[in-house]
Amino acid sequence: MVKRLNCVLAGLFITGGVLAATTVKQEPNFEAGKRAYEASEYRNAILALLAAAAKEPQNGDVQLLLAKTYLELEEHDPAIKTAERAVAIDPRNSVYHEWLGRAYGEKADKVAWPPSKISLAKKAGKEFEAAVQLDARNYSARQVLIEFDCSAPGMLGGGEEKALPHIKQLAEMDAAEGHFAAGNCRRQKNDFAIADEEFTKALESHPKSAELIYDIGDYAAKHSQPERLEAVADSGERVAPGDPRAKFYRGVALVLKKANPEEAERLLREYASKAPVRSGYPRPATAHAWLGRLYEGQNKMEEAEKEFEVARKLDPKNKLAQEGLKRLKKG
C-alpha cells in the first residue's frame, strides 16, 4: 500500500513479520523453500513450497512463505490466493492477516481501474486492522496500519485521525516504535521537519527492529543525511550484526561526507555482491549508482559512467543512475 505503494496506500513494502509457529511437522521441502527464499532464489522457493503445500495442505506457514515469495516476484494474484489460504487455515493468526493485507495493498498499487484499486485498498486496511486486533504487539502490523491510515484518503478507508490512537498505543508499548510511527506518518504528509525529529528520537530509543532502523536509513539516504545514516548503521549492527544493510548505509554516508573513499568503495561493493534481492533491501543497482556518485565526486568520470551504466542495466528505472548519467553528459 504505501511507501512503496506510491501515494495511494502506505508502507506495504515495509518488511516485517515472522513465520508463525505451527504444530504440524515441517517437511524437508519447506526447509528447502526457506533456504531458497533467503538466497533470493524465488522460483526455486516456489517449487519447493508448492511441493510442501501438497504434502501439508493445512500448514499455514507454507502458505505464508509462498505469499511472501510471490510478492517478491510481483505476482500479486497468487500471493493473494496463498495468503487467503493461510488465513482460512488459521483465522486467528495475526501475521497471516498482516500479509494478506500487504498482498491486497501491493496489487492495489498496480491496478489502473479505480473501482478495483478502491476495493483492494479497503480490503488491505481491514486485514491490517484484523491483524492488530488479534495481536496488539504485532508491531509490524500496527506500523503498516498506521502508514496506511496516514497515507490513504478516507474514501479508501484511511485517515490520519484513525492513526493517532494507534501511534499513542504503540508509543506506550515501545518508545522507538512509537517515535518511528509518528515520524512515518509525518513523512506521508511531507512534513519532513517533524519526521526528522521523530526518527532521531526513534534511533535514540534503542529500536529492536532492523526493518524499522533500515527504513529510517532509506529516508536518510533520500534526504542526504550522512550523520543519520551513520546512526542507522550503528543501530543496525547492534540489532542484527549479520545484516548487510549496515554496510550499504555506512558507505552512502561516506560518499555524502566525501570521506574515506576507499572504505566507501569497499562497503558498497561488498553490499552489491552479497545482499539479497528483497523488499526492504536497497537493490544492487542502487549500490552501483552510489559508487558512480563516489567516483563522480573524485572526478573519475569514466569510472562513474561505468557504474551508472551498470546500475541502469540492472534497473532501467533507477533514478540515481539516470540523474548521474544526465549530469555526466551535461559536463
Disulfide bonds with the S-S distance in Angstrom:
Cys150-Cys185 1.95
